Amino acid sequence: MKKAILFILFQIYSFSLFAQINTDRVLAIGRNALYFEDYVLSIQYFNQVIKSKPWLAEPYFYRAVAKINLDDYKGAEEDCSLCLGHNPFLVQAYYARGIARQSQEKYKEAIADYDKGLEFRPEDQQMLSNKAVACIQSKDYRGAEKVFDVIMKLYSKDSKNYMTRGAMYAEEGDTIKALADYSKAITLDPYYAPTYGNRALLLYDKHDLKGALADLNEAIRLNTRESGYFINRGLVRYQMNDLRGAMEDYDQVINIDSHNQIARFNRALLRSQVGDDNRAIEDFDVVIEQEPDNYIAYYNRALLRFGTGNYKGSIGDFDKVLAQYPNFISGYYSRSEAKRKMHDNVGADRDYWKAFEMEQKLRKGKTLSSANATASAGKNTTTVDSPDVASSDSNTREKSDKSIEKFNRLVVYDKDEERKSKYQNEFRGRVQDRNVRVDLESQFILTYYEKIDPIKELVYYDKSVEDYNARMLLSHKLRITNQEAALTEDQVSQHFTSINELSAKIDKQPNNADFYFARGLDYMLVQDFTEAIKDYSKAIEINPNFTMAYFNRAVVRYKQLDYNLSQTAAADENAMSAGMSLNFEKGTAISNKAVSSDPITAQLKDNKRAYEHELITHDYDMVIKLNSGFVYAYFNRANLRCVQRDFRAAISDYNEAIERDPEFAEAYFNRGLAYLSQGDANKGIADLSKAGELGIVNAYSIIKRMTSN
């Protein structure tokens, strides 16, 4: 449903009436970027048009389209509303807002948008189709059927309409009508792979394995890069006892995507079944590395390690499983055997008898439950041998099913995921799917070099810095950045030479603060933090109002503290990193407390850290006192307070920065993470959406993670 917007984009408006050529050109470039699916870059162009002419409706619409493709549905909905506020007759904006709302499960509001759009274009196929899907998603199947009746009359030759209606019938459980629609869709368009994929799932559920295999073969022939088809075919082949064929399918998935968890896990199980234990262990190693809380993988690896004679490793895996599943009887029996192999007879007996006692209690409980059921039901004397009732798919489990008793079952996609895939297409160039670290945007610094960011393409500005550059006291132009670039060999050589030259000048003019500041920059660039701090301090001693010297001294002190801590115990390694990781999944920050066997040493470390924090904070305080408009001091001080877990004070500083620069992308991003760390998801996502709009790509990945559950 999203893809169709891109086609509509280029059929809407001519912008020849724009008064300024630059605005017209920027909007055109933005549309080109949107067409080629460079969504983040396109947003930056639309931002420029909106900033120049905020009364125009179209840039908000195009920016909304880009946000939809980045899964920022909340931001897209807001942009569509702004667009319609300026022009309530822009039909495509109702369509786009409908998609944004539908993706947020606001089905009633989405249907209202589609209805509004259909008032202007009553035969618009895409809006009719999306309305039908929204009805399905809201379980209004009769309403969906009425919409499909209209669609089929208008577009009876479009195969996708039959496929979508077939998915609806399949969800309702009407397999006869579903198969009829899927078959009709294939007749109309025999070259569309998803229809074969959908029909294969339906045939599999009906236990028609040969039919499912034939459809998946055709789907793969038409689309050799869709890993889901190979995973499903691997399952079908496994059910048909074609282990070699199933293994080949999982090999193919891993060739396409080496991080595919389902393929890795299933291939490991198949390898263990054919006796290839060592390579099965390798696959489980990858699964566990990517998913450290996959205890089913731990248990399987434990059994394989036991079989290959690695009893110590086996016991380690059993320990992890039993810590998570303390009532897992088979786990205790298995660990007992491993301990006995290690000649730990006491531990082995303890595990064995614990499992035995648990088993006896379970049997007594089942007997009592069976007797009660017989007394109450009269004729019903059936007993249940396992809490896991057998089903037609008793040798599979859904990916989200963490039942340890199902440790030896192949993994399949969750039904909810399969259902979503029937109504939504995948897109190329989805930056929101990148795996990114959830870190604060780094502190800003005054330096000569910076990495080029092709997305933001921003020049950070402050009048005092520009005024200083205008005096041409330094060898290079001073830049404000939080993306420092590494020096080349030539640059390193230049700065060592500059240090010598400045030292000679200082000998002649020992009271020139600018010389000390310049040499401090050189020392900083060649990573000599101690000498840099000395020179910045000397510059401040000579000129107590030297704002930039205070700022850079704070930054370098922070860097030095970070480096020193990284050289101590491993437990301290991340405690003060410039990009602090935040665990916002449960609304709390990761706690990185110093761990030391010597409490006195630990206390000294804490005291030193607190003292350094005070020095750094004091320097930022002085910058703000001397130049209250220097937003980067607020930002850096907020980052420091995040490291100290003082999120309330950090948010206050980010607020000050944003108040002075309403387009400060990094401040929105970091404030969003701070809100998430406090458990305020609404404010956090709103800030991340704004940060993404302003060019921070990682924001979209976090938004997706926060809203996907």
CORQUIVEN-V212462 format. One record per run of one state. SS is the DSSP state (~ for helix, > for strand, _ for the rest). FROM is the first residue (numbers start at 1). LEN is the number of residues. Records with the same first field share a line. If there is no record, write none. Layout:
SS->FROM-LEN + FROM-LEN
//
This chain:
_->1-2 + 10-11 + 36-3 + 53-5 + 70-3 + 87-4 + 104-3 + 121-4 + 138-3 + 155-4 + 173-2 + 189-4 + 206-3 + 223-4 + 240-3 + 257-4 + 274-3 + 291-4 + 308-3 + 325-4 + 342-3 + 378-18 + 399-5 + 407-3 + 413-2 + 422-9 + 434-5 + 440-5 + 448-15 + 471-8 + 482-7 + 509-4 + 526-3 + 543-4 + 567-3 + 573-8 + 582-17 + 627-4 + 644-3 + 661-4 + 678-3 + 694-4 + 708-2
~->3-7 + 21-15 + 39-14 + 58-12 + 73-14 + 91-13 + 107-14 + 125-13 + 141-14 + 159-14 + 175-14 + 193-13 + 209-14 + 227-13 + 243-14 + 261-13 + 277-14 + 295-13 + 311-14 + 329-13 + 345-33 + 404-3 + 415-7 + 431-3 + 463-8 + 489-20 + 513-13 + 529-14 + 547-20 + 570-3 + 599-28 + 631-13 + 647-14 + 665-13 + 681-13 + 698-10
>->396-3 + 410-3 + 439-1 + 445-3 + 479-3 + 581-1
//
